[in-house]
């Protein structure tokens, strides 16, 4: 954590501009939903419902207060089954998207799961119910 100044110099080594850069520890992680074009469209609530075959494009992002922080980091996902009415295979799959930091949550079959995204020594959780 701290602050640094980035000096931008011209070919003659004179400073032509500068930029202050702050670094802080994140206070929390949030799951943010993206549209198919890769633009953020809002935070994911603590629980939700999907239909079999639905997909969500999401990212786990760090925040301090309501201020989103920039930076790339690896995220590990854990899928815990809450309710499994029967069937074979996973209820949801979490798939790395081609864009680093984005993930596709794909609803495979009916049931309920708890998804936990862990990164930066913290974690965030959402619950999903998949309907037939």
Secondary structure as the mmCIF struct_conf table of DSSP 4:
data_model
#
loop_
_struct_conf.conf_type_id
_struct_conf.id
_struct_conf.beg_label_comp_id
_struct_conf.beg_label_asym_id
_struct_conf.beg_label_seq_id
_struct_conf.end_label_comp_id
_struct_conf.end_label_asym_id
_struct_conf.end_label_seq_id
STRN STRN1 UNK A 2 UNK A 9
TURN_TY1_P TURN_TY1_P1 UNK A 11 UNK A 12
BEND BEND1 UNK A 13 UNK A 13
STRN STRN2 UNK A 15 UNK A 23
BEND BEND2 UNK A 27 UNK A 27
STRN STRN3 UNK A 28 UNK A 34
TURN_TY1_P TURN_TY1_P2 UNK A 36 UNK A 37
BEND BEND3 UNK A 38 UNK A 38
STRN STRN4 UNK A 40 UNK A 43
HELX_LH_PP_P HELX_LH_PP_P1 UNK A 44 UNK A 45
BEND BEND4 UNK A 46 UNK A 46
STRN STRN5 UNK A 47 UNK A 51
TURN_TY1_P TURN_TY1_P3 UNK A 52 UNK A 53
STRN STRN6 UNK A 55 UNK A 64
TURN_TY1_P TURN_TY1_P4 UNK A 65 UNK A 66
STRN STRN7 UNK A 67 UNK A 68
STRN STRN8 UNK A 76 UNK A 83
BEND BEND5 UNK A 86 UNK A 86
BEND BEND6 UNK A 88 UNK A 89
BEND BEND7 UNK A 91 UNK A 91
STRN STRN9 UNK A 92 UNK A 96
BEND BEND8 UNK A 98 UNK A 99
TURN_TY1_P TURN_TY1_P5 UNK A 100 UNK A 101
STRN STRN10 UNK A 103 UNK A 107
BEND BEND9 UNK A 109 UNK A 110
STRN STRN11 UNK A 111 UNK A 119
TURN_TY1_P TURN_TY1_P6 UNK A 120 UNK A 121
STRN STRN12 UNK A 122 UNK A 131
#
